[in-house]
Amino acid sequence: MHADLLNYMENRRPKGSFRGKESRFEHHGKSGKSSSGKTGKNMPKQPETESGNIRLNRFIANSGVCSRREADELISKGLVSVNGKQVTDMGIKVTYSDDIRYKGKKLSSEKKVYILMNKPKGYVTTVEDPHAEHTVIDLIGNACPERVYPVGRLDKETTGVLLLTNDGDLTGKLTHPKYNRRKIYHVFLETPVAKNDLFKLTEGINLDNELVVADAVSYADPEDRTQIGIELHSGQNRVIRRLFEALGYRVKKLDRVYFAGLTKKNLPRGKWRFLSEKEISMLKRGAF
């Protein structure tokens, strides 16, 4: 990279860069109306129960299976049992000594683990895939006894910042559209991108009935207009590639350089590390 892309997307944005609309991400449903996600910074926390008890959906999230919101769906479908009895009450309270099972498998509220990886090309972001030659979990191997999961997805050919954890509650907060978590990408294209097309990205491109708006976009290298830095919040599948395809460009290489306050600085491609306590606190507080 010819320059620090984060500098271009942050304080030292070069002349000729564009900012997105105030409405960062708009969803257009069948009614044609749009709604914008809120940051979630002031979302009230779910109250804790009395000493020794915890809500079942939180227990399931803590076990690393999924987020609390998704845990409610599992409970309502009757896929969870407590001490041998199937439950469908999403507000039920349990203790850590209770026998909690999902599809017959016992769950435990294990130690929370947070891993930052600089994902290499050729690895899929799934835990298991019989059709994939390599998954990102292969890079961790047996170095982490806890079962961790990728937070969101990067397609097989995309490289860069990837967070893995067994904290289902945090995963939900980082991937749900209403929280608008920032993502910045360095995009390499086969042909130079016209300045007018950068402007179009900040105005919004319609993909699958959703208006996807770039929050900021600029040339990553002032001397090379085939390299673009783009910031957005959308969680659509292959969204960067599809945005540029909609404008008539083909992405040659895609690298995520920032996700929810995390960067790949000092982390070589294909390597990973555990997050520091400071970084974990930042993620949980949404202080980025």
C-alpha positions as CSV (number, residue, x, y, z in Angstrom):
1,M,0.0,0.0,0.0
2,H,1.4,3.4,-1.0
3,A,0.0,5.3,2.0
4,D,-1.8,4.6,5.2
5,L,-5.4,4.1,4.0
6,L,-6.8,4.9,7.4
7,N,-5.2,8.4,7.2
8,Y,-7.0,8.9,3.9
9,M,-10.3,7.8,5.4
10,E,-9.9,9.7,8.6
11,N,-8.2,13.0,9.5
12,R,-6.1,13.5,6.4
13,R,-8.6,12.8,3.7
14,P,-7.2,14.0,0.4
15,K,-8.8,16.6,-1.8
16,G,-11.3,15.0,-4.1
17,S,-12.7,12.5,-1.6
18,F,-16.4,12.2,-0.9
19,R,-18.5,11.7,2.2
20,G,-21.7,9.7,2.2
21,K,-25.2,11.0,3.0
22,E,-26.2,11.6,6.6
23,S,-28.3,8.5,6.4
24,R,-25.5,5.9,6.4
25,F,-27.5,2.9,5.5
26,E,-31.1,2.8,4.2
27,H,-33.2,-0.2,3.8
28,H,-36.1,-0.1,1.3
29,G,-38.7,-2.7,1.8
30,K,-41.8,-3.6,-0.2
31,S,-43.5,-0.4,1.0
32,G,-40.7,1.7,-0.5
33,K,-40.1,3.5,2.8
34,S,-36.6,3.7,4.2
35,S,-35.3,3.5,7.7
36,S,-31.9,4.3,9.0
37,G,-30.1,2.3,11.7
38,K,-29.1,4.0,15.0
39,T,-25.7,3.7,16.5
40,G,-26.9,1.7,19.4
41,K,-24.6,3.6,21.8
42,N,-27.5,4.5,24.1
43,M,-29.3,1.2,23.9
44,P,-30.4,0.2,27.4
45,K,-28.7,-2.9,28.8
46,Q,-30.8,-5.9,29.7
47,P,-31.2,-6.0,33.5
48,E,-29.4,-8.7,35.3
49,T,-31.5,-11.2,37.3
50,E,-31.0,-11.9,41.0
51,S,-27.8,-13.4,42.3
52,G,-27.0,-16.9,40.9
53,N,-29.6,-16.6,38.0
54,I,-29.2,-15.7,34.4
55,R,-31.6,-15.5,31.5
56,L,-31.5,-18.5,29.3
57,N,-30.8,-16.6,26.2
58,R,-27.8,-14.9,27.8
59,F,-26.5,-18.3,29.0
60,I,-26.8,-19.7,25.4
61,A,-25.0,-16.6,24.0
62,N,-22.2,-16.9,26.6
63,S,-21.7,-20.5,25.5
64,G,-20.7,-19.2,22.1
65,V,-23.6,-20.8,20.1
66,C,-25.1,-17.5,18.9
67,S,-26.2,-14.1,19.9
68,R,-29.0,-13.5,22.4
69,R,-31.4,-12.5,19.7
70,E,-30.7,-15.7,17.8
71,A,-31.0,-17.7,21.1
72,D,-34.5,-16.5,21.5
73,E,-35.4,-18.0,18.2
74,L,-33.8,-21.4,19.2
75,I,-35.8,-21.3,22.4
76,S,-39.1,-20.5,20.7
77,K,-38.5,-23.4,18.3
78,G,-38.2,-25.8,21.2
79,L,-34.6,-26.6,20.4
80,V,-33.4,-26.0,24.0
81,S,-33.9,-28.0,27.1
82,V,-33.3,-27.3,30.8
83,N,-32.7,-30.2,33.1
84,G,-34.2,-32.6,30.6
85,K,-37.3,-30.5,29.9
86,Q,-38.0,-28.7,26.6
87,V,-38.6,-25.0,27.1
88,T,-40.1,-22.4,24.9
89,D,-40.3,-19.5,27.4
90,M,-37.7,-16.9,26.3
91,G,-37.8,-15.2,29.6
92,I,-36.9,-18.2,31.7
93,K,-34.0,-17.9,34.2
94,V,-31.4,-20.6,34.8
95,T,-28.3,-21.2,37.0
96,Y,-24.9,-22.2,35.9
97,S,-25.4,-25.6,37.6
98,D,-28.4,-26.4,35.4
99,D,-28.2,-28.9,32.6
100,I,-28.7,-26.7,29.5
101,R,-28.8,-28.4,26.1
102,Y,-29.2,-27.3,22.5
103,K,-30.2,-30.1,20.1
104,G,-29.2,-32.5,22.8
105,K,-25.7,-31.2,23.2
106,K,-24.8,-29.8,26.7
107,L,-23.8,-26.2,26.8
108,S,-21.3,-24.6,29.1
109,S,-20.6,-20.9,29.8
110,E,-16.9,-21.2,28.9
111,K,-14.2,-18.6,29.1
112,K,-14.6,-15.9,26.5
113,V,-11.9,-15.7,23.9
114,Y,-11.3,-12.8,21.4
115,I,-8.9,-13.3,18.4
116,L,-7.8,-10.8,15.7
117,M,-6.7,-12.4,12.5
118,N,-5.2,-10.9,9.3
119,K,-7.0,-13.3,7.0
120,P,-5.1,-14.5,3.9
121,K,-6.6,-15.2,0.5
122,G,-8.0,-18.7,-0.1
123,Y,-9.5,-19.3,3.3
124,V,-13.3,-19.4,3.9
125,T,-14.8,-17.8,7.1
126,T,-16.7,-20.7,8.4
127,V,-16.0,-23.1,11.2
128,E,-16.5,-26.2,9.1
129,D,-17.1,-26.6,5.3
130,P,-16.8,-30.0,3.6
131,H,-16.4,-28.3,0.3
132,A,-13.6,-25.9,1.4
133,E,-9.9,-26.7,1.2
134,H,-9.1,-24.3,4.0
135,T,-11.1,-22.5,6.7
136,V,-9.8,-19.7,9.0
137,I,-10.1,-22.0,11.9
138,D,-7.3,-24.1,10.4
139,L,-5.0,-21.2,11.0
140,I,-5.7,-21.3,14.7
141,G,-5.4,-25.1,15.0
142,N,-5.1,-26.4,18.5
143,A,-3.7,-23.2,19.9
144,C,-7.1,-22.2,21.3
145,P,-9.0,-24.9,23.1
146,E,-12.2,-22.8,23.1
147,R,-14.5,-23.1,20.0
148,V,-14.5,-19.7,18.3
149,Y,-16.5,-18.4,15.4
150,P,-15.8,-15.7,12.8
151,V,-17.7,-12.4,13.4
152,G,-19.3,-11.7,10.1
153,R,-17.8,-13.0,6.9
154,L,-15.1,-12.2,4.4
155,D,-15.3,-14.1,1.1
156,K,-12.7,-16.6,0.2
157,E,-10.7,-14.2,-2.0
158,T,-10.9,-11.2,0.5
159,T,-8.0,-10.6,2.9
160,G,-7.6,-8.5,6.1
161,V,-9.1,-7.8,9.5
162,L,-11.3,-10.7,10.9
163,L,-12.5,-11.1,14.5
164,L,-13.2,-14.5,15.9
165,T,-14.8,-15.1,19.3
166,N,-17.1,-17.4,21.3
167,D,-18.9,-14.4,22.8
168,G,-22.3,-14.7,21.1
169,D,-23.6,-11.5,22.7
170,L,-20.8,-9.4,21.3
171,T,-21.1,-11.0,17.9
172,G,-24.7,-10.0,17.8
173,K,-23.8,-6.4,18.6
174,L,-21.1,-6.2,16.0
175,T,-23.1,-7.8,13.1
176,H,-26.6,-6.5,13.6
177,P,-27.3,-3.7,11.0
178,K,-28.8,-1.3,13.6
179,Y,-25.5,-0.9,15.4
180,N,-23.8,0.4,12.2
181,R,-20.3,-0.9,12.8
182,R,-17.6,0.7,10.6
183,K,-15.7,-1.2,8.0
184,I,-13.0,0.2,5.8
185,Y,-11.6,-1.6,2.7
186,H,-8.7,-1.1,0.3
187,V,-10.0,-2.0,-3.1
188,F,-7.8,-2.8,-6.1
189,L,-9.6,-2.6,-9.5
190,E,-8.6,-3.6,-13.0
191,T,-9.3,-0.2,-14.5
192,P,-9.1,3.4,-13.1
193,V,-12.3,4.6,-11.4
194,A,-13.8,7.9,-12.5
195,K,-14.3,10.6,-9.8
196,N,-17.9,10.8,-10.7
197,D,-18.3,7.1,-9.8
198,L,-16.9,7.8,-6.4
199,F,-19.6,10.4,-5.9
200,K,-22.2,7.8,-7.0
201,L,-21.1,5.4,-4.3
202,T,-21.8,8.1,-1.6
203,E,-25.2,8.8,-3.2
204,G,-26.1,5.1,-2.9
205,I,-26.3,2.0,-5.1
206,N,-29.4,-0.2,-5.1
207,L,-28.6,-3.8,-4.3
208,D,-31.4,-6.3,-3.7
209,N,-33.9,-3.5,-2.9
210,E,-31.5,-1.9,-0.4
211,L,-29.8,1.4,-1.0
212,V,-26.2,0.8,0.1
213,V,-24.5,4.1,0.8
214,A,-20.7,4.5,1.2
215,D,-19.9,6.7,4.2
216,A,-16.6,7.8,2.7
217,V,-14.7,7.0,-0.4
218,S,-11.4,8.3,-1.9
219,Y,-8.4,7.3,-4.0
220,A,-6.1,5.3,-1.7
221,D,-3.1,6.4,-3.9
222,P,-3.4,9.8,-5.5
223,E,-1.2,8.6,-8.3
224,D,-3.2,5.4,-9.0
225,R,-6.9,5.6,-9.6
226,T,-7.3,1.8,-9.6
227,Q,-6.9,1.8,-5.8
228,I,-9.9,3.0,-3.8
229,G,-10.5,3.3,0.0
230,I,-14.1,2.9,1.0
231,E,-15.9,3.0,4.3
232,L,-19.4,1.6,4.8
233,H,-21.6,-0.3,7.2
234,S,-23.6,-2.6,5.0
235,G,-23.4,-6.3,5.8
236,Q,-24.6,-7.6,2.5
237,N,-22.8,-10.5,1.0
238,R,-19.9,-9.5,-1.3
239,V,-21.2,-6.0,-1.1
240,I,-17.9,-4.2,-2.1
241,R,-17.5,-6.4,-5.2
242,R,-21.1,-5.9,-6.2
243,L,-21.1,-2.1,-5.7
244,F,-18.2,-1.8,-8.2
245,E,-19.7,-4.3,-10.5
246,A,-22.9,-2.2,-10.6
247,L,-20.7,0.7,-11.8
248,G,-19.0,-1.4,-14.5
249,Y,-15.7,-2.2,-12.7
250,R,-14.1,-5.5,-11.7
251,V,-12.4,-5.9,-8.3
252,K,-9.0,-7.5,-8.7
253,K,-8.1,-7.5,-5.0
254,L,-9.9,-6.6,-1.8
255,D,-8.4,-6.1,1.7
256,R,-10.3,-5.1,4.8
257,V,-8.1,-2.7,6.9
258,Y,-10.5,-1.8,9.7
259,F,-13.4,-3.3,11.5
260,A,-15.1,-2.0,14.7
261,G,-12.0,-0.2,15.9
262,L,-9.6,-3.0,15.0
263,T,-6.8,-2.9,12.4
264,K,-4.2,-5.3,11.1
265,K,-1.3,-3.1,12.1
266,N,1.8,-5.2,13.0
267,L,-0.1,-8.4,12.2
268,P,1.4,-10.2,9.1
269,R,-1.0,-11.9,6.6
270,G,-2.1,-15.3,7.9
271,K,-1.2,-14.6,11.5
272,W,-3.5,-14.0,14.5
273,R,-3.3,-12.8,18.1
274,F,-5.5,-12.6,21.2
275,L,-7.0,-9.2,21.8
276,S,-5.7,-7.1,24.7
277,E,-8.0,-6.3,27.7
278,K,-8.1,-2.7,26.4
279,E,-9.3,-3.8,23.0
280,I,-11.9,-6.1,24.5
281,S,-13.3,-3.3,26.7
282,M,-13.4,-1.0,23.6
283,L,-15.5,-3.6,21.7
284,K,-17.9,-4.2,24.6
285,R,-18.4,-0.5,25.2
286,G,-18.7,0.3,21.5
287,A,-16.0,3.0,22.0
288,F,-14.7,3.3,18.5
